[in-house]
Amino acid sequence: MFRKRHGPPGSAPATLVPHTVEGRANKPAIQVTAYDAGQLSERECSGIDGLPADIPSSGVTWINIDGLGDVDLLKGLGERFKLHPLALEDVLNTGQRPKIEHTPDCIFIVAQVVYQDGNRAFQVEQVSLFVGANFLITIQEEGEYDVFEPVRQRLRAGRGMIRSSGADYLAYALLDSIVDHYFPVLDDIGETVEDLEDSLLKKPSRDMVVSLHDYRRSLTHIRRFVWPLREVLSGLLHDGGGFVREPTRVFLRDCYDHVVQLMDLVESYKELTTGLTELYHSSVGLRTNEIMRVLTVITAIFIPLTFIVGIYGMNFATRTEDGAALPLNMPELHHPYGYVSVMALMCLIAVGQLLIFRKLRWL
């Protein structure tokens, strides 16, 4: 689920290494969306030559790239839009901690998206954003799941103020979509953990502890992705380069509140999984104590019975070889009711012990 990729050890700074999937560098898919308040155009291109040579001064140009398999494309993108080589290196080295960097030409943002695929398995994808005055470049790690599709639908429908706003508002909308994708994941974890809690109270098992450990590890990774998002949004709120306009800051503060809510959920579920693990160990300990108590009671009942049987198992003779009586050597061996008397005595002792244990609340 959570994977991190670095460049070769000892490589020079700004070394760009193509991102491979199963040993293959897949060709990226490029989509260019240009819009303003009155019109919207979408097209796909196959390489750097298909990108607009000049960004119009009016409206917004959004360039989205799915896939990290073409280093030449990123180099050309960096030269055309004056993107720092170190930022391009961070784009290729996936698993980065979410961060924000301010440059004279744009704002560079790295974020991690967590979502569930069709099998409800957790997936993580790195998304990089370059926010300029009137352009926005987004680079997604993979194109199998597009977290920006809700924003595309809003652009096509022209709903809200997204078409009449600048690139800063589009960047907010995309970040807000990234943040919103965390909520279903955490909701699913919360529901599963609550179900595990009910099962643990009824019948704890080792498989449940394994599941709790997996969810706690997932929450730890999610926390590592969510916590820095506060710094990213705070950096946008306090941008001094003029890329973020004042009307957009109101929406960024709302997105910041959503990140705080995510942190509260992550911390709550982490504490819950830790508490359930402790509950499991306590339940196992209590169950072991119950078993040991029952076994101890059974052992205590059989101790005097074993003592009596052991005495009568010594089989001392009742008479000497000359026929003289030995009254102290178990004369009960020949008594007509000896066996019944001993068994009755043993039953009375066992019942008496059970009554005493019950009175002492040991049972």
C-alpha positions in Angstrom: 0.0 0.0 0.0 2.5 2.6 1.2 5.6 2.7 -0.9 8.5 5.1 -1.2 10.9 5.6 -4.1 14.2 7.3 -4.0 16.9 7.9 -6.6 20.1 5.9 -6.6 22.3 6.3 -3.5 25.0 8.9 -4.1 23.4 10.4 -7.2 23.9 14.1 -7.9 21.2 16.6 -6.9 18.3 17.0 -9.4 19.0 13.6 -11.0 15.8 12.6 -12.8 15.2 8.8 -12.9 12.1 7.6 -14.7 9.4 6.0 -12.6 8.9 2.4 -13.6 5.9 0.1 -13.0 6.8 -3.6 -13.0 10.1 -2.7 -14.7 8.5 -0.6 -17.4 8.5 3.2 -17.9 4.9 3.9 -19.1 4.3 6.8 -21.4 2.5 9.6 -19.6 -1.0 10.8 -20.6 -1.2 14.6 -21.0 -4.4 16.6 -20.8 -4.6 20.4 -21.4 -7.7 22.3 -20.1 -8.0 26.0 -20.8 -11.0 27.9 -19.5 -12.4 31.3 -18.5 -15.8 32.5 -17.4 -17.2 32.0 -20.8 -15.6 29.0 -22.4 -13.8 25.7 -21.7 -11.6 23.6 -24.0 -10.1 20.2 -23.3 -7.6 18.3 -25.4 -5.0 15.6 -25.1 -1.5 15.7 -26.4 1.3 13.1 -26.7 4.4 15.1 -25.8 6.0 18.4 -24.9 5.4 19.7 -28.5 1.7 19.5 -28.0 1.7 21.9 -25.0 0.9 25.5 -25.5 4.0 27.6 -26.2 2.7 30.6 -24.5 0.2 30.7 -21.6 -2.6 33.2 -22.3 -2.7 36.2 -19.9 -6.5 35.8 -19.4 -8.2 32.6 -18.1 -6.5 29.6 -16.7 -4.5 26.8 -18.4 -4.4 23.5 -16.5 -1.9 20.9 -17.7 -2.4 17.5 -16.1 0.1 14.6 -16.6 -0.7 11.1 -15.6 2.4 8.9 -15.2 6.1 9.5 -14.4 7.8 7.4 -17.1 9.1 10.1 -19.4 12.0 12.1 -18.0 12.4 14.2 -21.2 8.9 15.4 -20.9 9.5 16.6 -17.4 12.8 18.3 -18.4 11.0 20.1 -21.3 8.2 21.1 -18.9 10.8 22.5 -16.5 12.5 24.5 -19.2 9.3 25.9 -20.6 7.7 26.9 -17.3 10.9 27.6 -15.3 10.4 24.7 -12.9 13.3 24.1 -10.5 15.2 20.8 -11.2 15.1 19.8 -7.5 11.3 20.1 -7.6 11.2 17.8 -10.7 13.3 15.4 -8.8 10.8 15.4 -5.9 8.1 14.7 -8.5 9.8 11.5 -9.5 10.8 10.4 -6.0 7.4 9.3 -4.9 6.4 8.9 -1.3 7.5 12.4 -0.4 6.3 14.1 2.7 3.6 16.7 1.7 5.3 20.1 1.5 5.1 23.5 -0.1 7.9 25.5 -1.7 7.7 29.1 -3.0 9.7 30.1 -6.0 9.6 33.4 -8.0 7.7 31.8 -10.9 5.3 29.4 -9.1 4.4 27.5 -5.9 5.4 23.9 -5.8 3.2 21.5 -3.7 3.5 17.8 -3.0 0.6 15.9 -1.6 -0.3 12.3 -1.0 -3.7 10.9 -2.0 -5.2 7.9 -0.2 -8.2 6.1 -1.7 -9.8 2.7 -2.0 -9.8 0.7 -5.2 -12.6 -1.6 -6.4 -11.5 -4.3 -4.0 -11.6 -1.8 -1.0 -7.9 -2.0 -0.8 -6.0 1.2 0.3 -3.9 2.8 -2.4 -1.6 5.8 -2.2 -0.6 8.1 -5.0 1.6 11.2 -5.0 0.3 14.3 -6.7 2.6 17.3 -7.5 1.2 20.8 -8.3 2.9 23.8 -9.8 0.7 26.9 -9.2 1.5 29.9 -11.4 -0.2 33.2 -11.9 -2.5 31.9 -14.7 -1.5 28.3 -15.1 -1.5 25.1 -13.0 0.5 21.9 -13.7 -0.5 18.7 -11.9 1.5 15.5 -12.2 -0.1 12.3 -10.9 1.9 9.2 -10.2 -0.6 6.9 -12.0 -3.6 7.4 -14.2 -5.7 4.4 -13.1 -7.7 6.5 -10.6 -8.2 10.2 -11.2 -8.9 12.0 -7.9 -9.5 15.2 -9.9 -12.5 14.0 -11.8 -15.0 15.7 -9.5 -13.2 19.0 -10.3 -13.3 18.3 -14.0 -17.1 17.8 -13.8 -17.5 21.1 -12.0 -15.5 22.8 -14.7 -17.5 21.3 -17.5 -20.8 22.1 -15.8 -19.6 25.6 -14.9 -21.0 25.3 -11.4 -19.9 27.7 -8.7 -17.2 30.2 -9.0 -14.4 27.9 -10.4 -14.7 29.1 -14.0 -14.6 32.7 -13.0 -11.6 32.4 -10.6 -7.9 32.0 -11.2 -5.4 29.2 -10.9 -5.2 29.7 -7.2 -8.8 28.7 -6.8 -8.3 25.7 -9.1 -5.4 24.6 -6.9 -7.6 25.0 -3.8 -10.3 22.8 -5.5 -7.8 20.1 -6.3 -6.4 20.1 -2.8 -9.9 20.0 -1.4 -10.6 17.0 -3.5 -7.4 15.3 -2.2 -8.5 16.0 1.4 -12.0 14.8 0.7 -10.7 11.4 -0.5 -9.3 10.7 3.0 -12.8 10.8 4.7 -14.2 7.6 3.0 -11.0 5.8 3.8 -11.1 6.8 7.5 -14.9 6.1 7.6 -14.3 2.5 6.4 -11.5 2.0 8.9 -13.7 3.4 11.7 -16.6 1.0 10.8 -14.3 -2.0 10.6 -12.6 -1.2 13.9 -16.0 -0.8 15.6 -17.1 -4.2 14.2 -13.8 -5.7 15.6 -14.6 -4.1 18.9 -18.0 -5.9 19.1 -16.3 -9.2 18.1 -13.5 -8.8 20.6 -16.1 -8.4 23.4 -17.9 -11.5 22.4 -15.2 -13.9 21.2 -11.6 -12.6 20.9 -9.3 -14.3 18.4 -5.7 -13.8 17.2 -6.9 -12.9 13.7 -8.6 -9.8 15.1 -5.3 -8.7 16.7 -3.6 -9.0 13.3 -6.3 -6.9 11.7 -6.0 -4.3 14.4 -2.2 -4.2 13.9 -2.7 -3.7 10.1 -5.2 -0.9 10.6 -3.0 0.8 13.2 -0.1 0.7 10.8 -2.3 2.2 8.0 -3.4 5.0 10.4 0.2 5.7 11.2 1.0 6.2 7.5 -2.1 8.2 6.9 -1.1 10.5 9.8 2.3 11.0 8.2 0.4 12.2 5.0 -2.3 14.3 6.7 -0.2 16.1 9.3 2.0 18.0 6.9 -1.0 19.1 4.8 -1.7 21.6 7.5 1.7 23.2 6.7 0.9 23.1 3.0 -2.4 25.0 3.5 -0.9 27.3 6.0 1.8 28.2 3.4 -0.8 28.9 0.8 -2.8 31.1 3.3 0.4 33.1 4.0 1.7 33.3 0.5 3.5 36.5 -0.2 4.3 36.0 -3.8 0.9 37.2 -5.1 -0.1 33.7 -6.5 -3.0 33.3 -4.0 -5.7 36.0 -4.1 -7.6 37.1 -1.0 -11.0 35.6 -2.0 -9.3 32.2 -2.2 -7.9 32.4 1.3 -11.4 32.0 2.8 -11.8 28.6 1.0 -8.3 27.6 2.0 -9.2 28.2 5.6 -12.2 25.9 5.2 -9.9 23.2 3.7 -7.5 23.7 6.6 -10.4 22.9 9.0 -11.1 19.7 7.1 -7.5 18.6 7.6 -7.8 19.3 11.3 -10.9 17.1 11.3 -8.9 14.4 9.6 -6.2 14.6 12.2 -8.8 14.2 15.0 -10.2 11.1 13.2 -6.8 9.6 12.7 -5.8 10.1 16.4 -9.2 8.8 17.6 -9.0 5.7 15.6 -5.3 5.1 16.5 -6.3 5.3 20.2 -9.2 3.0 19.6 -7.1 0.4 17.9 -4.5 0.6 20.7 -7.3 0.3 23.3 -8.8 -2.7 21.5 -5.4 -4.4 21.4 -5.1 -3.9 25.1 -8.7 -5.1 25.5 -7.8 -8.3 23.6 -4.8 -9.0 25.9 -7.0 -8.3 28.9 -9.7 -10.6 27.6 -7.2 -13.4 27.0 -5.8 -12.8 30.5 -9.2 -13.0 32.0 -10.1 -16.0 30.1 -6.9 -17.7 31.1 -7.6 -16.8 34.8 -11.1 -18.2 34.5 -9.7 -21.5 33.1 -7.0 -21.6 35.7 -9.5 -20.9 38.5 -11.7 -23.8 37.3 -8.8 -26.1 37.0 -7.5 -25.1 40.5 -10.9 -25.8 42.0 -11.0 -29.2 40.4 -7.5 -29.9 41.6 -8.5 -28.8 45.1 -11.5 -31.1 45.1 -9.5 -34.1 44.1 -6.6 -33.6 46.5 -8.5 -35.0 49.6 -10.1 -37.7 47.5 -6.7 -38.7 46.2 -5.4 -38.7 49.7 -8.2 -41.1 50.8 -7.8 -43.4 47.8 -4.0 -43.4 48.4 -4.4 -44.5 52.0 -6.7 -47.4 51.1 -4.5 -48.3 48.2 -1.7 -49.4 50.7 -3.6 -52.7 51.4 -2.1 -53.4 54.8 -3.0 -56.9 56.1 -5.8 -57.1 58.8 -4.3 -60.3 60.4 -0.9 -61.7 61.0 0.4 -64.9 59.4 -0.6 -66.7 62.6 -4.2 -65.4 62.3 -3.9 -62.8 65.1 -6.1 -59.7 64.5 -4.4 -56.4 63.6 -7.1 -53.8 64.5 -5.0 -50.8 63.5 -4.3 -52.1 60.0 -7.4 -51.0 58.1 -10.1 -53.3 59.5 -12.5 -51.6 57.1 -11.1 -53.7 54.3 -13.5 -56.5 55.3 -16.4 -54.4 56.4 -19.5 -55.2 54.4 -20.2 -51.5 53.8 -16.6 -50.3 53.6 -16.6 -49.4 49.9 -19.9 -47.6 50.1 -18.8 -45.7 53.2 -15.6 -44.5 51.6 -17.3 -43.4 48.4 -20.0 -41.6 50.4 -17.3 -39.9 52.5 -15.5 -38.8 49.3 -18.7 -37.4 47.8 -19.5 -35.5 51.0 -16.0 -34.0 51.0 -16.4 -32.9 47.3 -19.8 -31.4 47.9 -18.6 -29.7 51.1 -15.7 -28.1 49.2 -17.9 -26.9 46.4 -20.2 -25.2 48.9 -17.2 -23.6 50.6 -15.8 -22.4 47.3 -19.2 -20.9 46.3 -19.5 -19.2 49.6 -16.1 -17.7 49.1 -17.1 -16.6 45.6 -14.4 -18.6 43.9 -17.0 -20.2 41.6 
